[in-house]
Amino acid sequence: MSSLIVLSGKELCKILMKLGYEIDHQTGSHLILRQNIYPNRRLTIPNHKEIAKGTLRKIIRDAGLTLDEFNDLLD
């Protein structure tokens, strides 16, 4: 099983922008990202210094990625 690194909300947004996500708006301390290509997913990213590992796994899953695919985006 691949391990996860510690990311901030802004760092995670930059990674997801490689997949066609754009920041739609911010509500409180959460950034709302929308995918501008099909399947037009919507993700909620906590804008914290560190995202909890369970939360990060859920966001990766909601983005339609496996852990290996996500780790490839980190390079």
trRosetta pair geometry for C-beta under 8 A, 3 or more apart (Angstrom, degrees):
i j d omega theta_ij theta_ji phi_ij phi_ji
1 67 7.3 43 -172 62 71 161
2 67 4.1 178 58 131 124 123
2 68 5.7 169 -36 -73 148 62
2 71 5.5 -118 -175 -32 147 145
4 53 5.3 144 68 -137 142 94
4 56 5.7 130 -170 102 148 140
4 57 6.9 -99 -61 -64 150 83
4 67 7.3 -95 -73 -142 85 112
5 74 7.1 106 23 -130 135 153
6 50 5.4 -28 -170 -136 109 103
6 51 7.7 163 -161 47 60 66
7 11 4.5 -136 -164 88 93 122
7 12 4.9 106 132 -58 135 89
7 15 7.6 -45 -146 -3 153 138
7 50 7.6 118 72 -140 31 52
7 51 5.6 -15 77 28 82 112
7 56 6.6 118 41 -114 111 133
8 11 4.7 96 51 7 77 103
8 12 7.1 -143 91 -5 40 87
8 48 6.8 -141 -151 97 70 49
8 49 5.3 -47 -114 -158 105 33
8 50 6.5 -51 -92 -74 62 34
8 51 7.0 134 -144 -19 18 88
9 12 5.8 -57 -150 37 31 111
9 13 6.4 36 152 -23 65 104
9 31 6.1 141 166 9 120 120
9 45 5.1 133 -154 145 94 102
9 46 5.4 -122 -88 100 124 50
9 47 3.9 -145 88 -118 160 38
9 48 5.5 102 -30 30 112 49
9 51 6.2 119 -71 -61 65 109
10 13 5.6 -51 -150 32 33 115
10 14 6.7 35 152 -20 64 101
10 47 6.9 55 -48 -143 75 84
11 14 5.8 -52 -154 31 34 112
11 15 6.7 33 150 -17 64 104
12 15 5.7 -54 -152 35 36 112
12 16 6.3 29 153 -15 68 108
12 45 5.7 -174 95 -148 124 132
12 51 6.2 24 -34 -11 146 152
12 56 7.3 -137 -103 -123 138 93
12 59 7.0 24 -180 120 141 155
13 16 5.8 -60 -145 42 31 107
13 17 6.4 42 153 -32 65 102
13 21 7.5 -125 -155 105 64 123
13 23 6.4 20 -160 -71 133 104
13 31 6.0 -24 -84 104 131 158
13 33 6.5 -178 -128 -75 87 131
13 45 5.9 171 -69 88 88 167
14 17 5.7 -46 -151 22 31 117
14 18 7.8 43 148 -25 55 91
15 18 6.1 -45 -175 13 40 114
15 70 7.7 53 156 -161 137 81
15 73 5.3 96 -167 132 100 123
15 74 6.8 -13 -119 -86 129 60
16 19 5.6 -54 -165 35 53 110
16 21 4.2 -14 141 39 101 143
16 33 6.0 37 116 167 142 169
16 43 6.9 -106 -158 55 159 154
16 45 7.6 -148 11 -66 152 143
16 63 6.4 -121 -124 -115 108 143
17 20 7.7 141 -168 -2 38 5
17 21 5.5 -95 -89 68 43 79
17 22 6.9 72 -121 -89 88 47
18 73 5.8 165 71 -152 146 111
19 35 7.0 -47 121 -121 96 108
19 63 6.7 82 85 -176 167 118
19 65 7.9 -99 -90 -58 154 124
19 73 7.5 -35 -46 -113 101 145
20 35 5.3 57 104 -158 100 81
20 36 5.3 -126 172 47 95 82
20 37 4.6 -40 173 15 160 109
21 33 4.3 24 177 169 120 123
21 34 6.7 154 -150 78 72 25
21 35 5.2 -45 -90 -89 69 65
21 36 7.6 159 -114 -4 21 79
21 41 7.8 -48 -95 77 103 95
21 43 6.7 -24 -133 29 143 122
21 63 7.8 -60 -51 -126 136 111
22 33 6.6 155 73 -154 28 76
22 34 6.0 -26 59 63 81 78
22 35 7.9 137 13 -109 72 20
22 36 5.7 44 -3 -38 117 114
23 26 7.4 -3 -178 -52 114 86
23 31 5.7 -57 -132 -171 103 113
23 32 7.4 98 -162 73 61 52
23 33 5.9 -49 -98 -99 45 73
24 32 4.7 -58 60 105 108 97
24 33 6.3 152 -3 -128 91 17
24 34 4.4 71 -58 -8 124 109
24 42 7.6 -21 -3 -134 151 96
25 32 5.2 5 60 48 69 116
26 30 6.8 162 -157 85 66 44
26 31 5.3 -32 -103 -103 86 60
26 32 6.9 -170 -88 10 31 80
26 47 7.0 9 -139 -28 118 146
27 30 5.5 -16 67 65 80 97
27 32 6.5 46 2 -29 100 115
29 46 6.3 22 124 -159 96 74
29 47 5.0 -136 180 54 68 94
29 48 6.8 57 158 -63 123 75
30 44 5.2 2 177 -174 125 97
30 45 6.6 149 -162 73 70 41
30 46 5.6 -43 -103 -102 78 49
30 47 6.4 -166 -98 -3 20 88
31 44 7.5 153 78 -159 46 48
31 45 4.5 -21 63 64 98 100
31 46 7.9 142 19 -130 77 2
31 47 5.2 97 -25 -61 97 104
32 42 6.7 -8 -174 -172 93 99
32 43 7.5 160 -157 83 47 46
32 44 5.8 -20 -103 -103 68 69
32 45 7.8 -176 -80 21 21 76
33 42 7.1 161 85 -157 54 49
33 43 4.6 -9 59 59 104 95
33 44 7.8 -169 21 -78 76 22
33 45 6.1 42 -11 -8 113 116
34 40 6.9 -6 -177 -167 91 73
34 41 7.6 177 -151 91 47 45
34 42 5.4 -15 -103 -105 72 77
35 39 7.1 40 83 70 142 53
35 40 5.4 -166 76 -129 92 25
35 41 4.6 49 3 43 129 74
35 42 7.5 -120 7 -64 81 39
35 43 8.0 71 -37 -7 92 99
36 40 7.6 26 -128 -109 12 74
37 40 7.3 -147 95 -65 23 62
39 64 7.6 113 35 -50 124 152
41 62 6.9 149 -177 153 134 82
41 63 6.6 156 101 -123 158 46
41 64 6.9 -156 -47 -16 154 111
43 59 6.0 76 -162 -149 123 90
43 62 5.8 135 -108 111 95 125
43 63 6.2 2 -76 -75 142 87
45 51 7.7 -55 -165 -97 81 139
45 59 6.5 67 -100 -127 79 144
46 51 6.0 145 62 -112 105 91
46 55 6.6 -12 11 165 125 153
48 51 6.1 134 63 -77 106 58
51 55 5.3 -121 177 89 92 118
51 56 4.9 113 116 -65 118 97
51 59 7.6 -31 172 6 148 144
52 55 4.3 84 64 9 90 108
52 56 6.8 -160 90 -10 44 87
53 56 5.6 -54 -146 37 32 113
53 57 6.4 36 155 -21 65 103
54 57 5.7 -49 -148 33 32 113
54 58 6.5 31 153 -18 63 105
55 58 5.7 -56 -151 36 32 112
55 59 6.4 32 152 -19 66 105
56 59 5.7 -53 -147 36 32 111
56 60 6.4 35 154 -20 65 105
57 60 5.7 -55 -150 36 30 113
57 61 6.4 30 153 -18 64 107
57 67 7.7 -22 -124 -84 83 104
58 61 5.6 -55 -148 38 31 112
58 62 6.2 31 154 -18 66 107
59 62 5.6 -54 -144 39 31 111
59 63 6.3 32 154 -20 64 106
60 63 5.8 -57 -150 35 29 111
60 65 5.1 -83 -176 73 79 106
60 66 7.8 15 153 161 113 9
60 67 6.5 56 145 -89 155 57
60 70 4.9 -36 -136 -68 122 151
61 64 7.8 51 173 -66 33 20
61 65 7.4 -106 -85 58 23 63
63 70 7.8 100 73 -90 134 107
65 69 4.4 -138 -160 86 94 121
65 70 4.8 107 134 -57 138 88
65 73 7.9 -41 -141 -11 155 133
66 69 4.7 96 50 6 76 102
66 70 7.0 -141 92 -4 40 88
67 70 5.6 -56 -148 38 32 113
67 71 6.2 33 154 -20 67 106
68 71 5.7 -53 -145 36 31 110
68 72 6.6 37 152 -24 62 102
69 72 5.7 -51 -154 29 33 115
69 73 7.1 36 148 -22 61 100
70 73 5.7 -53 -160 27 37 113
70 74 7.2 45 144 -29 63 98
71 74 5.5 -41 -160 15 43 120
71 75 7.9 49 149 -25 61 92
72 75 6.3 -45 -168 15 42 112
